[in-house]
Amino acid sequence: MKSPIQEKIDIIKRLKEEAGSHSPSLFTIKKAIPSLEINVDACFLSNPYATDLFLQYFKKQLIDTNELRNLLEFYPSQNRVIAKHLSNSTGVNAENIFIGNGAIEIIQTILQRYTKTKIIINIPTFSSYYEFVNKEVEIIFNHLLKENNFQLDINKYISLVKKEKPDTVVLINPNNPDGGYLDYSKIRTLLKELKNVNTVILDESFIHFAYEDDKYGLRSASSLIYEFPNLVVIKSMSKDFGIAGIRAGYSIMDSKRVDDLINNGFLWNSNGLSEYFFRLYNDKSFLEKYEEVRITYIKETQTFINKLKSLNNIKVYPSKANFVLIEILNGLSSDSFVFNMLVKHGVYLRTCSDKIGLKGQFIRVASRTKAENNKIIDAFKEEISNNYNPIHETSNTKF
């Protein structure tokens, strides 16, 4: 007869299998296991302090003023109108901005409309970049090596692109799931070498967590579209602003591509809540307060990562995102570790057993609030101590 803990683990395992290359939501898990106590969601990637800030403005500007009814009752603006609100905050012309119903809509659209023959994708990476490619397109995987901390070897990469001659390449900066970061100068060097590629996708969904100076200043490559018209920068707003539920994303690209997309089904693809956020993203007072919580969150995240690095029986890989890739060295598989952490400690992590390009037992851990991060550390200490059994690399991951 199975124990109550094992019964819950079996249910979570089934939900993960049903979710495929993504993780089941907390809502799905709670519905299947109402008695499960969940203390920390360190699977979802977002800045909780930014969510709090957004809700403050939402209450003050929409709920307290009864403006929320108008937001829900009336149609939102068209794509080009919303793009105008983003022009100041992004530093690019409105004609170069395409608004998406979340970044995932943009990813799927760009891949299916502009990728015709061959694409090069670094792995491990966000699975949608190879899942959404048209069936007739050849996919070339460029393996990021564990021995190199999953950092991109730029010279090797350029040689591969010149050899394969793809019409599309994908770069995620910082990369998901490892958080590897290429600074602005390296990105620009790469773009010079990739001028003959028809579409260079640069996903900057986690760029607000990266920095290149001691003041934590971020540096987007968005303005480089004027120098490199083949560049398409994609930005999800759910990670850094913690608003995944309202589906807000945008892309910066050559104006001809923006025209092409809007004239082919994307004239009116946003909702009122996302339009409200994009207007707020142009509000000086909001951005000033957001910058404060962004820097606070980065500092706390780096402290959290350093605490994780001090633990035994795990390896923490370098990251400039709001998450870290961790290799489990205590004898448990990545799935077992994640399931145990959730059922026994109420901490939800991301297993990477489904990630193409990872050999070994890997998990991804998101940074949360300072108090939640301490709970994660305590749970790690207990789980690692209870199951310590050093092993060499093993993996059932498919390549």
MIDODO-972464 format. One record per residue (C-alpha): x, y, z; residue number from 1; residue in one letter. Coordinates in steps of 0.05 Angstrom, whole numbers. Example, Ala and Ser with C-alpha at 12.3 -4.5 7.8 and 13.67 -1.06 7.14 Angstrom:
BEGIN
+--------+--------+--------+-----+---+
:      x :      y :      z :   k : r :
+--------+--------+--------+-----+---+
:    246 :    -90 :    156 :   1 : A :
:    273 :    -21 :    143 :   2 : S :
+--------+--------+--------+-----+---+
***
This chain:
BEGIN
+--------+--------+--------+-----+---+
:      x :      y :      z :   k : r :
+--------+--------+--------+-----+---+
:      0 :      0 :      0 :   1 : M :
:     27 :     68 :    -20 :   2 : K :
:     42 :    121 :     32 :   3 : S :
:      5 :    188 :     27 :   4 : P :
:     70 :    221 :      5 :   5 : I :
:     80 :    171 :    -51 :   6 : Q :
:      8 :    179 :    -74 :   7 : E :
:     18 :    254 :    -81 :   8 : K :
:     84 :    244 :   -117 :   9 : I :
:     50 :    197 :   -166 :  10 : D :
:     -4 :    249 :   -181 :  11 : I :
:     48 :    304 :   -192 :  12 : I :
:     88 :    257 :   -237 :  13 : K :
:     26 :    245 :   -279 :  14 : R :
:     11 :    319 :   -284 :  15 : L :
:     82 :    332 :   -307 :  16 : K :
:     76 :    279 :   -362 :  17 : E :
:     11 :    311 :   -385 :  18 : E :
:     45 :    380 :   -387 :  19 : A :
:     98 :    355 :   -435 :  20 : G :
:    158 :    401 :   -441 :  21 : S :
:    128 :    452 :   -392 :  22 : H :
:    110 :    448 :   -319 :  23 : S :
:     39 :    441 :   -292 :  24 : P :
:     13 :    505 :   -261 :  25 : S :
:      3 :    511 :   -186 :  26 : L :
:    -72 :    518 :   -200 :  27 : F :
:    -71 :    450 :   -235 :  28 : T :
:    -32 :    417 :   -179 :  29 : I :
:    -76 :    446 :   -124 :  30 : K :
:   -139 :    424 :   -160 :  31 : K :
:   -112 :    353 :   -165 :  32 : A :
:    -84 :    352 :    -93 :  33 : I :
:   -126 :    400 :    -51 :  34 : P :
:    -90 :    379 :     13 :  35 : S :
:    -21 :    396 :    -14 :  36 : L :
:     11 :    455 :     23 :  37 : E :
:     52 :    498 :    -24 :  38 : I :
:     95 :    551 :      9 :  39 : N :
:    139 :    576 :    -48 :  40 : V :
:    132 :    575 :   -123 :  41 : D :
:    204 :    575 :   -147 :  42 : A :
:    184 :    545 :   -214 :  43 : C :
:    152 :    606 :   -243 :  44 : F :
:    200 :    662 :   -263 :  45 : L :
:    180 :    731 :   -241 :  46 : S :
:    198 :    789 :   -196 :  47 : N :
:    147 :    787 :   -139 :  48 : P :
:    164 :    858 :   -117 :  49 : Y :
:    145 :    884 :   -186 :  50 : A :
:     78 :    848 :   -182 :  51 : T :
:     65 :    883 :   -116 :  52 : D :
:     82 :    950 :   -148 :  53 : L :
:     37 :    937 :   -208 :  54 : F :
:    -21 :    919 :   -161 :  55 : L :
:    -12 :    985 :   -123 :  56 : Q :
:    -21 :   1025 :   -187 :  57 : Y :
:    -77 :    979 :   -211 :  58 : F :
:   -116 :    991 :   -147 :  59 : K :
:   -103 :   1066 :   -145 :  60 : K :
:   -116 :   1080 :   -219 :  61 : Q :
:   -169 :   1028 :   -237 :  62 : L :
:   -205 :    999 :   -177 :  63 : I :
:   -209 :   1060 :   -131 :  64 : D :
:   -231 :   1104 :   -190 :  65 : T :
:   -281 :   1053 :   -219 :  66 : N :
:   -242 :   1056 :   -285 :  67 : E :
:   -236 :    980 :   -287 :  68 : L :
:   -306 :    975 :   -316 :  69 : R :
:   -286 :   1016 :   -377 :  70 : N :
:   -224 :    972 :   -385 :  71 : L :
:   -267 :    910 :   -387 :  72 : L :
:   -328 :    937 :   -425 :  73 : E :
:   -295 :    972 :   -483 :  74 : F :
:   -248 :    948 :   -537 :  75 : Y :
:   -173 :    959 :   -528 :  76 : P :
:   -132 :    999 :   -578 :  77 : S :
:   -102 :    971 :   -641 :  78 : Q :
:    -31 :    946 :   -645 :  79 : N :
:      0 :   1010 :   -673 :  80 : R :
:    -33 :   1055 :   -620 :  81 : V :
:     -6 :   1013 :   -563 :  82 : I :
:     63 :   1013 :   -596 :  83 : A :
:     65 :   1089 :   -591 :  84 : K :
:     63 :   1083 :   -515 :  85 : H :
:    124 :   1039 :   -516 :  86 : L :
:    166 :   1083 :   -559 :  87 : S :
:    194 :   1127 :   -502 :  88 : N :
:    207 :   1070 :   -453 :  89 : S :
:    242 :   1027 :   -506 :  90 : T :
:    280 :   1082 :   -541 :  91 : G :
:    258 :   1060 :   -611 :  92 : V :
:    208 :   1086 :   -661 :  93 : N :
:    136 :   1063 :   -655 :  94 : A :
:    137 :   1037 :   -727 :  95 : E :
:    189 :    986 :   -705 :  96 : N :
:    148 :    958 :   -647 :  97 : I :
:    100 :    899 :   -653 :  98 : F :
:     54 :    883 :   -594 :  99 : I :
:     40 :    810 :   -578 : 100 : G :
:    -10 :    772 :   -536 : 101 : N :
:     49 :    750 :   -493 : 102 : G :
:    118 :    736 :   -521 : 103 : A :
:     97 :    665 :   -539 : 104 : I :
:     50 :    691 :   -594 : 105 : E :
:    108 :    731 :   -624 : 106 : I :
:    156 :    672 :   -621 : 107 : I :
:    107 :    626 :   -657 : 108 : Q :
:     89 :    679 :   -709 : 109 : T :
:    161 :    698 :   -726 : 110 : I :
:    183 :    625 :   -732 : 111 : L :
:    124 :    603 :   -775 : 112 : Q :
:    123 :    664 :   -820 : 113 : R :
:    197 :    677 :   -832 : 114 : Y :
:    234 :    611 :   -820 : 115 : T :
:    229 :    570 :   -885 : 116 : K :
:    289 :    524 :   -891 : 117 : T :
:    336 :    517 :   -832 : 118 : K :
:    344 :    543 :   -762 : 119 : I :
:    401 :    539 :   -712 : 120 : I :
:    381 :    536 :   -638 : 121 : I :
:    428 :    533 :   -578 : 122 : N :
:    410 :    479 :   -528 : 123 : I :
:    390 :    474 :   -473 : 124 : P :
:    339 :    529 :   -484 : 125 : T :
:    265 :    548 :   -481 : 126 : F :
:    230 :    490 :   -516 : 127 : S :
:    180 :    532 :   -556 : 128 : S :
:    236 :    554 :   -602 : 129 : Y :
:    242 :    484 :   -631 : 130 : Y :
:    170 :    462 :   -619 : 131 : E :
:    138 :    518 :   -660 : 132 : F :
:    182 :    510 :   -722 : 133 : V :
:    146 :    487 :   -785 : 134 : N :
:    154 :    413 :   -798 : 135 : K :
:    191 :    422 :   -864 : 136 : E :
:    245 :    465 :   -830 : 137 : V :
:    311 :    431 :   -812 : 138 : E :
:    332 :    443 :   -740 : 139 : I :
:    406 :    446 :   -723 : 140 : I :
:    422 :    443 :   -649 : 141 : F :
:    485 :    478 :   -624 : 142 : N :
:    502 :    443 :   -558 : 143 : H :
:    524 :    489 :   -501 : 144 : L :
:    575 :    449 :   -461 : 145 : L :
:    570 :    435 :   -387 : 146 : K :
:    646 :    437 :   -383 : 147 : E :
:    641 :    510 :   -406 : 148 : N :
:    584 :    526 :   -357 : 149 : N :
:    537 :    527 :   -416 : 150 : F :
:    568 :    591 :   -442 : 151 : Q :
:    564 :    603 :   -517 : 152 : L :
:    630 :    592 :   -553 : 153 : D :
:    623 :    651 :   -602 : 154 : I :
:    677 :    629 :   -651 : 155 : N :
:    650 :    558 :   -655 : 156 : K :
:    580 :    585 :   -663 : 157 : Y :
:    599 :    632 :   -720 : 158 : I :
:    634 :    574 :   -756 : 159 : S :
:    572 :    532 :   -749 : 160 : L :
:    527 :    586 :   -778 : 161 : V :
:    573 :    597 :   -837 : 162 : K :
:    576 :    522 :   -851 : 163 : K :
:    501 :    509 :   -845 : 164 : E :
:    475 :    574 :   -876 : 165 : K :
:    408 :    576 :   -838 : 166 : P :
:    355 :    628 :   -853 : 167 : D :
:    342 :    636 :   -778 : 168 : T :
:    383 :    634 :   -714 : 169 : V :
:    359 :    641 :   -642 : 170 : V :
:    397 :    673 :   -585 : 171 : L :
:    367 :    680 :   -515 : 172 : I :
:    402 :    730 :   -471 : 173 : N :
:    404 :    714 :   -413 : 174 : P :
:    392 :    642 :   -433 : 175 : N :
:    338 :    598 :   -404 : 176 : N :
:    347 :    551 :   -365 : 177 : P :
:    419 :    567 :   -345 : 178 : D :
:    420 :    643 :   -341 : 179 : G :
:    483 :    651 :   -384 : 180 : G :
:    493 :    722 :   -407 : 181 : Y :
:    529 :    755 :   -466 : 182 : L :
:    545 :    828 :   -455 : 183 : D :
:    526 :    882 :   -506 : 184 : Y :
:    594 :    882 :   -541 : 185 : S :
:    591 :    807 :   -553 : 186 : K :
:    520 :    811 :   -580 : 187 : I :
:    542 :    866 :   -628 : 188 : R :
:    602 :    824 :   -651 : 189 : T :
:    555 :    766 :   -664 : 190 : L :
:    506 :    808 :   -704 : 191 : L :
:    562 :    833 :   -749 : 192 : K :
:    579 :    761 :   -765 : 193 : E :
:    506 :    742 :   -776 : 194 : L :
:    489 :    795 :   -828 : 195 : K :
:    476 :    743 :   -881 : 196 : N :
:    424 :    706 :   -838 : 197 : V :
:    353 :    727 :   -858 : 198 : N :
:    325 :    728 :   -787 : 199 : T :
:    365 :    734 :   -722 : 200 : V :
:    319 :    725 :   -663 : 201 : I :
:    346 :    755 :   -598 : 202 : L :
:    301 :    739 :   -539 : 203 : D :
:    313 :    789 :   -483 : 204 : E :
:    257 :    766 :   -437 : 205 : S :
:    305 :    764 :   -378 : 206 : F :
:    347 :    825 :   -395 : 207 : I :
:    320 :    866 :   -336 : 208 : H :
:    355 :    818 :   -288 : 209 : F :
:    423 :    825 :   -322 : 210 : A :
:    473 :    881 :   -312 : 211 : Y :
:    541 :    904 :   -336 : 212 : E :
:    563 :    954 :   -283 : 213 : D :
:    563 :    964 :   -207 : 214 : D :
:    499 :   1005 :   -212 : 215 : K :
:    461 :    945 :   -241 : 216 : Y :
:    446 :    982 :   -306 : 217 : G :
:    415 :    939 :   -360 : 218 : L :
:    432 :    946 :   -433 : 219 : R :
:    384 :    921 :   -486 : 220 : S :
:    405 :    910 :   -558 : 221 : A :
:    339 :    936 :   -584 : 222 : S :
:    368 :    998 :   -617 : 223 : S :
:    414 :    953 :   -660 : 224 : L :
:    355 :    938 :   -706 : 225 : I :
:    373 :   1003 :   -743 : 226 : Y :
:    443 :    976 :   -757 : 227 : E :
:    421 :    904 :   -768 : 228 : F :
:    353 :    900 :   -803 : 229 : P :
:    352 :    824 :   -797 : 230 : N :
:    349 :    830 :   -721 : 231 : L :
:    284 :    813 :   -685 : 232 : V :
:    285 :    828 :   -610 : 233 : V :
:    231 :    793 :   -569 : 234 : I :
:    211 :    815 :   -499 : 235 : K :
:    164 :    781 :   -450 : 236 : S :
:    139 :    827 :   -395 : 237 : M :
:    116 :    771 :   -349 : 238 : S :
:    185 :    756 :   -319 : 239 : K :
:    210 :    823 :   -297 : 240 : D :
:    143 :    855 :   -282 : 241 : F :
:    108 :    792 :   -255 : 242 : G :
:     45 :    799 :   -297 : 243 : I :
:     41 :    734 :   -336 : 244 : A :
:    -34 :    732 :   -327 : 245 : G :
:    -48 :    793 :   -371 : 246 : I :
:     -7 :    767 :   -431 : 247 : R :
:     38 :    825 :   -449 : 248 : A :
:     97 :    820 :   -496 : 249 : G :
:    128 :    860 :   -553 : 250 : Y :
:    180 :    854 :   -607 : 251 : S :
:    226 :    905 :   -640 : 252 : I :
:    242 :    894 :   -713 : 253 : M :
:    247 :    926 :   -782 : 254 : D :
:    186 :    968 :   -797 : 255 : S :
:    170 :    927 :   -860 : 256 : K :
:    162 :    865 :   -818 : 257 : R :
:    117 :    902 :   -769 : 258 : V :
:     73 :    923 :   -828 : 259 : D :
:     72 :    852 :   -855 : 260 : D :
:     49 :    823 :   -789 : 261 : L :
:     -4 :    876 :   -775 : 262 : I :
:    -32 :    868 :   -845 : 263 : N :
:    -37 :    793 :   -836 : 264 : N :
:    -79 :    782 :   -774 : 265 : G :
:    -48 :    822 :   -717 : 266 : F :
:    -83 :    889 :   -721 : 267 : L :
:   -123 :    878 :   -657 : 268 : W :
:    -90 :    824 :   -616 : 269 : N :
:    -84 :    855 :   -546 : 270 : S :
:   -131 :    860 :   -487 : 271 : N :
:   -150 :    918 :   -442 : 272 : G :
:   -107 :    896 :   -383 : 273 : L :
:    -44 :    889 :   -425 : 274 : S :
:    -58 :    957 :   -457 : 275 : E :
:    -64 :    987 :   -387 : 276 : Y :
:      4 :    958 :   -369 : 277 : F :
:     37 :    984 :   -432 : 278 : F :
:     10 :   1053 :   -417 : 279 : R :
:     37 :   1046 :   -346 : 280 : L :
:    104 :   1024 :   -374 : 281 : Y :
:    109 :   1095 :   -402 : 282 : N :
:     93 :   1127 :   -335 : 283 : D :
:    155 :   1162 :   -306 : 284 : K :
:    136 :   1153 :   -233 : 285 : S :
:    121 :   1079 :   -243 : 286 : F :
:    187 :   1067 :   -279 : 287 : L :
:    226 :   1102 :   -224 : 288 : E :
:    194 :   1058 :   -171 : 289 : K :
:    202 :    997 :   -214 : 290 : Y :
:    277 :   1011 :   -221 : 291 : E :
:    282 :   1011 :   -145 : 292 : E :
:    248 :    942 :   -138 : 293 : V :
:    287 :    915 :   -197 : 294 : R :
:    354 :    931 :   -164 : 295 : I :
:    330 :    906 :    -96 : 296 : T :
:    309 :    841 :   -128 : 297 : Y :
:    375 :    832 :   -165 : 298 : I :
:    414 :    842 :   -101 : 299 : K :
:    372 :    793 :    -63 : 300 : E :
:    376 :    743 :   -121 : 301 : T :
:    452 :    746 :   -122 : 302 : Q :
:    453 :    735 :    -46 : 303 : T :
:    407 :    676 :    -56 : 304 : F :
:    451 :    646 :   -110 : 305 : I :
:    513 :    653 :    -66 : 306 : N :
:    477 :    616 :     -9 : 307 : K :
:    459 :    560 :    -57 : 308 : L :
:    532 :    556 :    -79 : 309 : K :
:    553 :    544 :     -7 : 310 : S :
:    512 :    480 :     -2 : 311 : L :
:    542 :    411 :    -11 : 312 : N :
:    522 :    359 :    -62 : 313 : N :
:    497 :    408 :   -114 : 314 : I :
:    530 :    448 :   -169 : 315 : K :
:    504 :    518 :   -183 : 316 : V :
:    519 :    545 :   -253 : 317 : Y :
:    533 :    619 :   -265 : 318 : P :
:    471 :    661 :   -278 : 319 : S :
:    452 :    734 :   -292 : 320 : K :
:    378 :    719 :   -292 : 321 : A :
:    328 :    711 :   -236 : 322 : N :
:    340 :    636 :   -234 : 323 : F :
:    396 :    586 :   -231 : 324 : V :
:    410 :    519 :   -262 : 325 : L :
:    430 :    468 :   -210 : 326 : I :
:    459 :    398 :   -219 : 327 : E :
:    437 :    349 :   -165 : 328 : I :
:    495 :    306 :   -139 : 329 : L :
:    462 :    270 :    -80 : 330 : N :
:    437 :    208 :   -116 : 331 : G :
:    366 :    230 :   -132 : 332 : L :
:    341 :    241 :   -202 : 333 : S :
:    319 :    312 :   -219 : 334 : S :
:    246 :    290 :   -221 : 335 : D :
:    250 :    256 :   -153 : 336 : S :
:    285 :    316 :   -122 : 337 : F :
:    232 :    364 :   -149 : 338 : V :
:    173 :    320 :   -128 : 339 : F :
:    202 :    310 :    -58 : 340 : N :
:    214 :    385 :    -50 : 341 : M :
:    142 :    399 :    -68 : 342 : L :
:    107 :    345 :    -27 : 343 : V :
:    152 :    345 :     34 : 344 : K :
:    172 :    418 :     38 : 345 : H :
:    120 :    456 :     -3 : 346 : G :
:    173 :    485 :    -50 : 347 : V :
:    157 :    480 :   -124 : 348 : Y :
:    218 :    475 :   -170 : 349 : L :
:    228 :    462 :   -244 : 350 : R :
:    255 :    394 :   -264 : 351 : T :
:    297 :    397 :   -327 : 352 : C :
:    292 :    324 :   -344 : 353 : S :
:    253 :    343 :   -407 : 354 : D :
:    305 :    393 :   -431 : 355 : K :
:    341 :    373 :   -495 : 356 : I :
:    415 :    383 :   -487 : 357 : G :
:    423 :    370 :   -413 : 358 : L :
:    460 :    308 :   -391 : 359 : K :
:    455 :    297 :   -317 : 360 : G :
:    405 :    311 :   -262 : 361 : Q :
:    387 :    384 :   -269 : 362 : F :
:    335 :    430 :   -239 : 363 : I :
:    319 :    504 :   -246 : 364 : R :
:    306 :    546 :   -185 : 365 : V :
:    275 :    615 :   -188 : 366 : A :
:    290 :    671 :   -139 : 367 : S :
:    231 :    697 :    -99 : 368 : R :
:    225 :    745 :    -40 : 369 : T :
:    279 :    745 :     12 : 370 : K :
:    236 :    706 :     61 : 371 : A :
:    216 :    655 :      9 : 372 : E :
:    288 :    646 :    -13 : 373 : N :
:    307 :    629 :     58 : 374 : N :
:    252 :    576 :     59 : 375 : K :
:    281 :    547 :     -5 : 376 : I :
:    351 :    544 :     25 : 377 : I :
:    325 :    509 :     88 : 378 : D :
:    287 :    458 :     45 : 379 : A :
:    349 :    445 :      3 : 380 : F :
:    392 :    433 :     64 : 381 : K :
:    343 :    382 :     92 : 382 : E :
:    329 :    346 :     27 : 383 : E :
:    403 :    341 :      7 : 384 : I :
:    422 :    317 :     77 : 385 : S :
:    367 :    264 :     79 : 386 : N :
:    385 :    233 :     12 : 387 : N :
:    460 :    241 :      7 : 388 : Y :
:    491 :    189 :    -39 : 389 : N :
:    545 :    217 :    -86 : 390 : P :
:    540 :    191 :   -157 : 391 : I :
:    570 :    203 :   -225 : 392 : H :
:    529 :    232 :   -281 : 393 : E :
:    468 :    193 :   -302 : 394 : T :
:    412 :    214 :   -347 : 395 : S :
:    352 :    190 :   -385 : 396 : N :
:    349 :    254 :   -424 : 397 : T :
:    337 :    246 :   -497 : 398 : K :
:    381 :    282 :   -548 : 399 : F :
+--------+--------+--------+-----+---+
***
